[in-house]
């Protein structure tokens, strides 16, 4: 089973009045928007990332306040959760049960201002930002749930680091150690002390990254290559 990952967007969730009740709406994910620093790398979502989940009919996707099983708001199975893709990202509409009027009130008052989604990654890619910072692009994911959240947890980036380790064909522990020192970008830059790297294209091959990781591990200067 692939690891569960969570991300959130700062675009506010809203409450919309419908003829048969009230609905919470929002963007659970935004396309082509670079995230903040996730612990040594940034991330963005490709517009096709959710196409497989959509094509399968969004099977068994849940809406849960703060991703909590005790605060189930709706499901795609029952039709109380509806998902869609537009040019900006992944949108959701959920019809909470009457017992969750508290969540509706929190969103309406502005106490809950963010949305989040949980997913499993099946395909991603690694490159660089224009500033040479490692960037992961989510290409194909399985959507698990969406959620209005008030305090999004700091994302667990272990799955992303494992993906990078596979990409460079290196031990996960080595990649994690570089991430803890905020030095992942050194996999994407020169290690021969000859000044800044030339204007390479933003992508990097696994072979290039592996050579650079080996250079860092074997540096006679204690990792200061």
N, C-alpha and C positions, 0 to 999 in steps of 0.2 A: 504494500500500500504506500503510495506516495505521500510525502509529508503535507500536512495542511498548513497553508500560509494565509495571512490576513493583511489587508491594506485598507486605507481609508482615504476619503476625499473631503476637502474642506468646504465643498459646495453645500449650503444648508439644506437639510430635509425640510419639508413643508407639510402642512395639513391642508387638504382640499375637501371642501364640502361637496358631497354628491347627493343625488335625490334619495338614495337609500342608506345614507350614513356618511361617515368621514373616512378619508383615505390619506395615508402617509405616502408621500412621493419624494423622490430624490434621485441623484446620480450616485450609484454605488461605485462606479469606476469611470475614469476619464482616459481617453485615448491620447497618445502622443504628448503626454505631459510628464516631464521628468520629475521624479519624486525628490524629496529631500534626501540627505545622506542616510542610507540604511545601514551604516556600519562599515564603510569603506567602498561602497558602490551606490549608484543610483539606478533607478528602474523606470521603465515606461511600458505601456501596454499597446500592442499592435492592434489596429482596428479589427483584425480578423481573429483575435484571440478567443472570442466567445462563440465563434461560428459553429463549432462542433456541438457545444451545449445547446445552442439555439436550434440547430438542425435536428437534434434528438428530442426537442420539445421541452427543454429545461427540466429534465427528470429529477424529481425529488429535491428540488431546491426549496429551502426554508427562508422565512424572514423571522429573525429573533432579535429582540431588543438586547443590545450589548452582547450578541452572540450567545445568550443565555438560554438553555433549554427550558428553563422555568418561565420564560417570557416569550413563548411562541406567539407570533402575530399573524402568520398566514403561510400557506404552502402553494406551490404551483399545482400540486396534485388536486387540491380542492378548488382551485381557481381563485382563491383569496389573495394570491400573490401573482402579479403580472409583470413580466420582464420584457424589455425591448432594447434594441440597439439603434442609435442614430449616429450622426456624424461626429458627435461629441463624446459619446461613451455609452455605458450601460445604465439604463434607467429602471426604476422599480416603482410599482404601486401596490400597496398592501392595505387590506381592509381588516383592521384589528378587531378582535372580539370585544364585546361590551365590557368584559372583565379587564380589558387593557385600556380603559379610558384614561388612566393615569399617564400612559405613554403618549397618547394623543395630546393631552394637556401639556406635557413637558415639551413636545415638539412645537405645539402652537405658541407657547410662551417664549420659545427661543432658548430654553434650558438645554435642549438636545439640538446640536447644530451640525453634526457630522453624520456621514454615512460610511459604511464599511462593507467589504465583501470578503468571504473566505473561499479559497480555491486550492486546487492541486495542479501543479504544472506538468504538462506532458511534452512541451517543446519550448525552448527559449534560445536566445542567442546572446553572445557577448561581444561588445565593441568598446569604443571610447567616446566620451563627449568631446566637444571642440577644445576643451581645456585639458584633455588627456585623462579624465577621470573614468574609471571602469563603469560601464553601463550595461545593464541586463535588460533585454527586451523580451517580454512575455508574448510568445507566438501562438500557443495553443494551451488552454487551461480548461479544467473542469470546474464549473461554478458549483459551490456547495451551499452557501447561504448569503443573504444580504441583511444589513442591519442598520437601523438608526442607532448611533452610539453617542454617548456624552463624554466618555473618557477613553478614547482608543488606546489600547495597550501598545507599548513600543513593539514594533513588528519583530517576530522571531526570524532572523535572517539565515538560520542554519541551512534551510533548504536552498537558498540562493548561493550560499558559499559551497555547498556540496555540488551544485550545478557547475560553478566555476572550477572546482577541483576536477570534475569530470572533463570539462572543456580543455583544461591544460594538462590533463592526465597526470595529476600530482596528488600526493596524499592530502586528504581533507585537513589533517592537523596542521600541515604547513600553511595552507591557505588561510585557515582560521587564525593562525598566529600572526600572519601579515595583516589580517583584518583587525585584530585586536590592537595592533600598533598603528592602524590607519595607514597602511603602506601597500594596499592592494594595487594602487596605481603603478607601483614599481614593476609589476608584471608587464606593464604596457609601455615602459620607458627604457632608455638605454642603461646599461650597467657597466660600461667600460670607462667611465669618467672622462669622456671626450666631449662634454658639453651637452646641450639639449638635443633631443632626438630630431631628425629631419621631419619635414611635413609629410608624415606617412598618412595613408588613408585611415579612417577611424576604426576599421576592423582589424583584428589580430588573429592569426592562425593559432591553433593549439600548439604547433611545433614552436612558434616564436615565444609564446607564453611559457612553455615548459623550459626552454633554454634559459629564459630570464629568471625563472624560479630557481633553477639549478645554480645559476650564477650567484643569486642571493644566498642560497644555502651554503655554497662553497667559498664565499667571500673571505679573504684573509683578514678583513677589517671588521669582523664581528657583525656582519649584516649591514655594513655601511657602504656597500658598493654603489 
